[in-house]
Amino acid sequence: MLDITQAFFIAFEMLARGDAELMSIIFLSLRVSLTATIVATAVAAPLGVLLAMARFRGRVVLVVVANAMLGLPPVVVGLAVYLILSRSGPLGSLGWLFTPAAMIVAQIVLTFPIVLALVHRLTESLWHDYGDHLRVDGASRPRTVYELLYIGRAGLLTAFLFAFGRAIAEVGAIIVVGGNIRGVTRTMTTSIALETSKGELALALGLGIVLVAISLAVSIASFSLQSLTGRDR
């Protein structure tokens, strides 16, 4: 039976000695997941607000599709991105396949509907409560989007963290488009999958402990930032 204490010691030892390969894996995981989550949030959050504000034919269909995409199978997303970025695909000339860029694209596809759906649900009620006041004030559409996002910043932060959690825990899509290449596209999750398949369960659990610690650190930093910006307003 795997000794969990041993796993803790392995994780601590790897971090204490600043293992170069481990540090590379950690930084790549953070770079890919944070980049994908930031890009997805920057685009999907305003669109979620606009979807809550606007009234047009087909709006309900878009809302249903956005919510349905919350359950996108990661491997299917990886396959779709693979086909698009392959040499015979429409974006094959970019040469992104089996690079961190391809992994970021796959994670953007996975996290985009999460932010869109959650922000839409949040701001739909906010628009109902504050929409008339913003109209009376003569607020422009960009300002209205900003104000609603600021009012609902706690919910926006939740959407961001939810999306980041999905991204940094992802395995299937990034293996398909990244290939789990040592020193190039190997992340925390793909390393855990690899070590588990090799029977190195203590090392796999150690890596898992590091991954959980990173996720907690990012969450704490995000909530601290939200608290600071709230006091500065």
C-alpha positions in Angstrom: 0.0 0.0 0.0 1.3 3.5 -0.9 2.7 5.4 2.0 1.2 8.9 1.9 3.9 10.2 4.2 6.5 9.0 1.7 4.7 10.9 -1.0 4.8 14.1 1.0 8.5 13.7 1.5 9.1 13.1 -2.2 7.2 16.2 -3.1 9.0 18.3 -0.4 12.4 16.9 -1.5 11.8 17.7 -5.1 10.8 21.3 -4.3 13.5 21.8 -1.7 16.3 20.9 -4.1 14.8 22.9 -6.9 14.6 20.0 -9.3 15.1 21.6 -12.8 12.7 19.3 -14.6 10.0 19.6 -11.9 10.3 23.4 -11.9 10.0 23.4 -15.7 6.8 21.2 -15.5 5.3 23.5 -12.8 6.0 26.7 -14.7 4.7 25.2 -18.0 1.5 24.1 -16.3 1.0 27.5 -14.8 1.8 29.4 -18.0 -0.5 27.3 -20.1 -3.4 27.2 -17.7 -3.3 30.8 -16.6 -2.8 32.1 -20.2 -5.8 30.1 -21.4 -8.0 31.1 -18.4 -7.1 34.8 -18.7 -7.8 34.9 -22.5 -11.0 32.9 -22.1 -12.2 35.2 -19.3 -11.2 38.4 -21.1 -13.3 37.4 -24.1 -16.1 35.4 -22.6 -16.9 37.6 -19.6 -18.0 40.7 -21.6 -19.9 38.4 -24.0 -21.7 36.8 -21.1 -22.8 40.3 -19.9 -23.9 41.3 -23.4 -25.9 38.0 -23.7 -27.6 38.9 -20.5 -28.4 42.4 -21.7 -29.4 41.8 -25.3 -32.7 40.5 -26.6 -32.6 39.0 -30.1 -33.9 36.0 -32.0 -31.9 33.0 -31.2 -30.6 34.2 -27.9 -32.2 31.3 -26.0 -30.5 28.9 -28.3 -27.1 30.5 -27.6 -27.7 30.3 -23.9 -28.6 26.6 -24.1 -25.6 25.9 -26.3 -23.3 27.7 -23.9 -24.5 25.7 -21.0 -24.4 22.5 -22.9 -20.8 23.1 -23.8 -19.9 23.0 -20.0 -19.8 19.2 -20.4 -17.5 19.2 -23.4 -15.4 15.9 -23.4 -11.7 17.0 -23.2 -10.5 14.3 -25.5 -13.0 15.3 -28.2 -11.9 18.9 -27.8 -8.3 17.8 -28.1 -9.1 15.9 -31.3 -10.9 18.8 -32.8 -8.0 21.2 -32.1 -5.6 18.5 -33.4 -7.4 18.4 -36.7 -7.5 22.2 -37.0 -3.7 22.5 -36.2 -2.5 19.5 -38.1 -0.6 20.0 -41.3 -3.7 19.3 -43.4 -5.9 21.5 -41.2 -6.9 25.1 -41.8 -4.3 26.4 -39.2 -1.6 23.9 -39.9 0.7 26.6 -41.3 1.1 28.0 -37.8 3.1 25.0 -36.7 1.5 24.9 -33.2 0.8 21.2 -32.9 2.8 19.6 -30.1 3.7 22.9 -28.6 2.4 24.8 -25.6 0.4 27.1 -28.0 -1.7 24.1 -29.0 -2.3 23.3 -25.4 -3.4 26.8 -24.7 -5.8 26.8 -27.6 -7.4 23.5 -26.3 -7.7 24.9 -22.8 -9.3 28.1 -24.1 -11.9 26.0 -25.9 -12.6 24.1 -22.6 -12.7 27.2 -20.3 -14.5 29.7 -22.6 -18.0 28.2 -22.2 -17.5 27.9 -18.4 -16.9 31.7 -18.1 -19.6 32.6 -20.6 -22.3 30.5 -18.9 -21.4 31.5 -15.3 -21.1 35.2 -16.1 -24.3 35.2 -18.1 -26.2 33.6 -15.1 -24.6 36.1 -12.7 -25.2 39.3 -14.8 -28.7 38.4 -15.9 -30.1 39.1 -12.4 -27.8 42.1 -12.0 -29.1 43.6 -15.3 -32.6 43.1 -14.0 -31.7 45.0 -10.8 -29.5 47.7 -12.1 -30.3 48.0 -15.8 -32.8 50.8 -15.4 -30.5 52.9 -13.2 -27.7 52.5 -15.8 -30.0 53.6 -18.6 -31.1 56.6 -16.7 -27.5 57.6 -16.1 -26.9 57.4 -19.8 -24.2 54.7 -19.4 -22.7 53.5 -22.7 -22.7 49.8 -23.5 -19.0 49.4 -22.6 -19.5 51.2 -19.4 -22.5 49.1 -18.6 -20.6 45.9 -19.2 -17.8 47.2 -16.9 -20.2 48.3 -14.1 -22.1 45.0 -14.1 -18.8 43.0 -14.0 -17.6 45.1 -11.2 -20.8 44.7 -9.2 -20.6 41.0 -9.7 -16.8 40.8 -9.3 -17.1 38.1 -6.7 -19.0 35.9 -9.1 -16.6 36.8 -11.9 -13.7 35.6 -9.6 -15.6 32.4 -9.0 -16.0 31.9 -12.8 -12.3 32.5 -13.3 -11.2 30.1 -10.6 -13.7 27.5 -11.9 -12.2 27.8 -15.3 -8.6 27.7 -14.0 -9.4 24.6 -12.0 -10.7 22.9 -15.2 -7.6 24.0 -17.1 -4.9 23.1 -14.7 -6.5 19.7 -14.0 -6.9 18.9 -17.7 -5.2 15.8 -19.1 -7.0 14.4 -22.2 -7.0 17.4 -24.5 -3.4 18.5 -23.8 -2.0 15.0 -24.3 -3.7 14.8 -27.7 -2.4 18.2 -28.9 0.8 18.5 -26.9 2.1 14.9 -27.0 3.5 15.0 -23.4 7.0 15.7 -24.7 9.6 15.8 -22.0 10.9 19.4 -21.5 8.5 20.8 -24.1 4.8 20.0 -23.4 4.9 17.9 -20.2 2.7 19.3 -17.5 1.8 18.3 -13.9 -1.3 16.3 -15.0 0.4 14.5 -17.8 3.4 13.7 -15.6 1.0 12.2 -13.0 -0.6 10.1 -15.7 2.8 9.0 -16.9 4.2 8.1 -13.5 1.1 6.2 -12.6 1.3 4.1 -15.8 4.9 3.3 -14.8 3.9 2.2 -11.4 5.6 5.1 -9.6 2.6 5.8 -7.4 4.6 7.6 -4.7 6.0 10.1 -7.2 2.6 10.5 -8.9 1.0 11.3 -5.6 3.8 13.7 -4.7 3.2 15.5 -8.0 -0.5 15.6 -7.2 0.2 17.2 -3.8 2.3 19.9 -5.5 -0.5 20.5 -8.0 -3.1 20.9 -5.3 -0.8 23.3 -3.4 -0.4 25.4 -6.6 -4.2 25.5 -7.1 -4.7 26.6 -3.5 -2.1 29.3 -3.9 -3.7 30.7 -7.0 -7.1 30.7 -5.3 -5.7 32.6 -2.3 -3.9 35.1 -4.4 -7.1 35.7 -6.5 -9.3 36.3 -3.5 -6.7 38.6 -1.9 -6.6 40.6 -5.1 -10.4 40.9 -5.2 -10.5 42.0 -1.6 -7.8 44.7 -2.2 -9.5 46.1 -5.3 -12.8 46.2 -3.5 -11.3 48.4 -0.7 -9.7 50.7 -3.3 -12.9 51.4 -5.1 
